[in-house]
């Protein structure tokens, strides 16, 4: 039985044999890296071989082979820069580090403002979720495909690496697009006009053709100016070109080239959204002077580090690229988002075609043909669309869903304000002056308008009616039924003689005119100061709290009674009770709704009727208003900063001198 692992010499021999079978001349290759790991009994060899590249003396061909046990599980061939070449001067390395730090600071600044704007607009419901999800999903697929091309055929790398990287990148794209779209739509809406039309599926418009041709113009002028900058650097020995290994995708096969294009597209999307759209709109909003705006944008472009991967030393690149930064600042202010996005992708991709001559077949190779076909397609499509008869001006202006939601909320808010004003007018505008009775009242709705109701009704020269009610539910509908109840009880109080009869007749009318399930709890009482008697009836409402000055006792008075609207027959009239209570000077009567007794604190505990009863018992020495204020203060201390969940209404009646 064969051992489960190669010995080291066997692994090296197997790797070289594998390279020979892949047309690699192993006689000139060198083993540049070797790493051995063990998992239980299985050995893994990671072997890297390299040899000089015939393309350039500055390049080497690198071959990575992974052997697990006795099987080759991974192979990767690529062209890299020869790191054995003399190192760059220390001053150049320092300049490179400083430039990268500055670039990171610029992008961090943009990201902080963008994320803060995202959460601010999310809190105000000003985010276009549908498009943001589509953009995030699209970037997820692009990133997944890019990682898959780089890690294939390792399924674990494809699924885990691609999935995780795609998820994070897609989430970032969602946030970036959502914040950018919302902000730019407010401050620079014309910049999104073409994007809106294209996203709605209308692509045969003149403006899209113009954008494609503009992207070619932007790309062409950018590459020409870059070439001129490189010529200037070379001519006067001001610096040199430097490319990173990942920029050699064009030399490393079809999958590597495709992966490089996807990387350029993802980068172009983020740069276009964050820098050329969001940040440009932000600066444009703050700076009105066109010259200052252009210079500021050019400065940020230069500091953002988009040129850091090419000309060295980086401080020379900063100076050399000033004209290019100014030109792009102008482009960002002049051209629409679609043209800028395509131009960014085109420029970054064509800069990698610097090595096209070293690819077998040169301009006729797959990358070369792709370049020519891409330019030809953009040119032909741009001309075709430019000749189209349709324009974006013919299409209805796009309104994001959140704008409609905001407009609807504003409309509803105005309607609620009107309804609230009307409701307030239906409540007593001032306390009546009535000899022998000290009155205080409060009504605080939990929403813009509520369903609680109270009123004072003069029923005779010596009698005053006090009514308090609570309609089921909250909001506009509850306020409407409250208004209906007020009209009914006002009318009936002029015709009927007793609280029981008034509530009985009110129940019949209310039951016949409102939907089933709507009800109202009511207490109606009449204070007859001549007879010194309070006569009241209760229709399913909270009990009346009574404090007797003579005995010092505070108690609940709870006669029987169903809520109005629950029954339209005889059950209501047969159940309801009427109570007559003699009163004397300094007696106190408190009418209230359940929003008072059921007020909750942060722990979910209710204020409760017992606590209310104790407070009333302790505060009867003051006026009715003093008692009401003290009760509200105690409720506020109990609930703290917890939002009021129900309407709160209370009427305090203290008997004064009856002489």
Protein Blocks (a to p, Z undefined) as FASTA:
>chain_A
ZZfbdcfklmmmmmmmmmmmnopafklgccfbdcdddehjaccdddddddddfkbmkbcc
ddddddehjacfbdcddddddfkbccddfklmmmmmmmmmmmmmmmmmmmmmmmmmmmmm
mmnopacfklmmmmmmmmmmmmmmmmmmmmoccfklmmmmmmmmmmmmmmmmmmmmmmmm
mmmmmmmmmlmmmmmmmmnopabbfklmmmmmmmmmmmmmmmmmmmmmmmmmmmnopacc
dddfklmmmmnojklmmmmmmmmmmmmmmmmmmmmmmmmmmmmmmpmblklmmmmmmmmm
mmnopmmmmcccfklmmmmmmmmmmmmmmmmmmpcfklmmmmmmmmmmmmmmmmmmmpgh
ijmmmklmmmmmmmmmmmmmmmmmmmpmbdfklpccdddfklmmmmmmmmmmmmmmmmmm
mmmmmpcfbdcddehiacddddddfblbdcbdcddddfbfkbccddddddehedjllmmm
mmmmmmmmmmmmmmmmbfklmmmmmmmmmmmmccehiacddddddddfklopacdddehi
acdddddfklopacddddedddehjacclmlmmmpccddddddehiacddddfklmmpcc
fkopafbjmlmmmmmmmmmmmcfklmmmmmmmmmmmmnmmaccfbdcdddddddddfZZ
